[in-house]
Amino acid sequence: MFVTEKEAKFRYCPLLKTHDDKMKFCLGTMCMMWRAADAESGYCGLAGNPAVALAAKS
């Protein structure tokens, strides 16, 4: 699912955890896994490309 970076920053990242094992929020463009879809939105590359998943359903 494509989201804006502002929306992504309020979603939990499965890779980022605190020292007491709590999940942290997405870093957006500061993360190596972030993939830009266009100038204002993107997706987590860890989950795969959502456009390919949508095309496979059709």
Contacts in CASP RR format, 6 or more apart in sequence:
PFRMAT RR
TARGET T0000
AUTHOR 0000-0000-0000
METHOD contacts of the structure
MODEL  1
MFVTEKEAKFRYCPLLKTHDDKMKFCLGTMCMMWRAADAESGYCGLAGNP
AVALAAKS
1 43 0 8 1.000
1 50 0 8 1.000
2 37 0 8 1.000
2 41 0 8 1.000
2 42 0 8 1.000
2 43 0 8 1.000
2 50 0 8 1.000
3 11 0 8 1.000
3 41 0 8 1.000
3 42 0 8 1.000
3 43 0 8 1.000
4 40 0 8 1.000
4 41 0 8 1.000
4 42 0 8 1.000
5 28 0 8 1.000
5 29 0 8 1.000
5 34 0 8 1.000
5 40 0 8 1.000
5 41 0 8 1.000
5 42 0 8 1.000
8 26 0 8 1.000
8 28 0 8 1.000
8 34 0 8 1.000
8 42 0 8 1.000
8 44 0 8 1.000
9 25 0 8 1.000
9 26 0 8 1.000
9 27 0 8 1.000
9 28 0 8 1.000
10 25 0 8 1.000
10 26 0 8 1.000
11 25 0 8 1.000
11 26 0 8 1.000
12 23 0 8 1.000
12 24 0 8 1.000
12 25 0 8 1.000
12 26 0 8 1.000
13 23 0 8 1.000
13 24 0 8 1.000
13 25 0 8 1.000
13 26 0 8 1.000
13 27 0 8 1.000
13 31 0 8 1.000
13 44 0 8 1.000
14 23 0 8 1.000
14 46 0 8 1.000
15 33 0 8 1.000
15 46 0 8 1.000
16 23 0 8 1.000
16 24 0 8 1.000
16 25 0 8 1.000
16 26 0 8 1.000
16 27 0 8 1.000
17 23 0 8 1.000
17 24 0 8 1.000
18 24 0 8 1.000
26 34 0 8 1.000
26 44 0 8 1.000
27 34 0 8 1.000
28 34 0 8 1.000
29 36 0 8 1.000
31 44 0 8 1.000
33 44 0 8 1.000
33 45 0 8 1.000
33 46 0 8 1.000
34 42 0 8 1.000
34 43 0 8 1.000
34 44 0 8 1.000
34 45 0 8 1.000
35 42 0 8 1.000
35 43 0 8 1.000
35 44 0 8 1.000
35 45 0 8 1.000
35 49 0 8 1.000
36 42 0 8 1.000
37 43 0 8 1.000
37 51 0 8 1.000
43 49 0 8 1.000
43 50 0 8 1.000
END
